[in-house]
Amino acid sequence: MSEPKQTIDQAYKELQSLVEEFEHEEVNLDTSIPKFKRGLELAAYLKDKLGALNNEVKEIKEKFEEKNGEVDMSEEPEDSKDV
């Protein structure tokens, strides 16, 4: 599979455009198959890129927690609960 040479935002917009085209226009089999294939390529590309970004965020969070003694950022400080 050839990976698109575009940003995540560009790939998402292109995929969104293809989906809208399939939802709102009459389907022509001669042009639909290549567009469907392109949509699958874009979806796979986005899945891979978003998965990689998710892993990177997890790694950054783990490093931050290790460095800062596993601080839970979702909890309020003790002194703010009485307000």
N, C-alpha and C positions, 0 to 999 in steps of 0.2 A: 504494500500500500504506500503510495506517495504521500508524504506529509505536506499539507498546505504551507506555503511560505507567507504566513500572515499572523497577525496578533490574535490573541484569544478573542478580543472584542470584534475584530473583523470577521473571524470565523463564525462567531455566534450570530452576528448580523446577517451574514450570508446564509447560514442555516435557517435562521428565522424567516428570511425572505423566501427561501425554497419551500418551507412548510406552509407559509401563507399562500404561496402560489398553488400548491397542491390542494389546499383547503378551499380556495375561492375561485379557481379557474377551471375550465374544462381541460381534462387530461388528454394529451396527444401522445400516444405511445411512442412515436418516433423521437420526441424530445423528452419524454418523462423518464425513460430508463437512465439516460446519462445524468439527469438531474437527481434522480433517486440515488444513484451510485455516488454522486458528489455529496449528497446529504449524509450518506453513511460514512464517507471519508471524513467529513467535517465533524460528525458526531463522535467518531473514534478519536480524532485529533483532540477535540475538546475534553473528552473523557480522560485521555492520557495526560494532557496539560493540567487539568484541574486536579487530577490525582497526585501529580508531582507537586503542585502548589500546596495541596493539603498535607502531604508528607513533610514539606519544607516548614510549614507553619507548626506542625507537631514537633519537629526537631527544635525549632526556635523556642517554643514554649517549654519543652523539656529542659533545654539549656538554661533558660531563664529561671525555671523552678529549682534546678540544681544550684544555681548561683545564689539564689535568694532564699534558700531554705524552704522550698516548696510552699510558697505563699499562695493561698487561695484567693484569687482576685475577685471571685464572685461574692465573697462575704463582706459585710459592712464592718468597719472598725468597731470595737467594743463600745467606745465612748459615744458613738453616733446613734446607737440603738435606743438610748434613753430619751432622745429628743422628740 
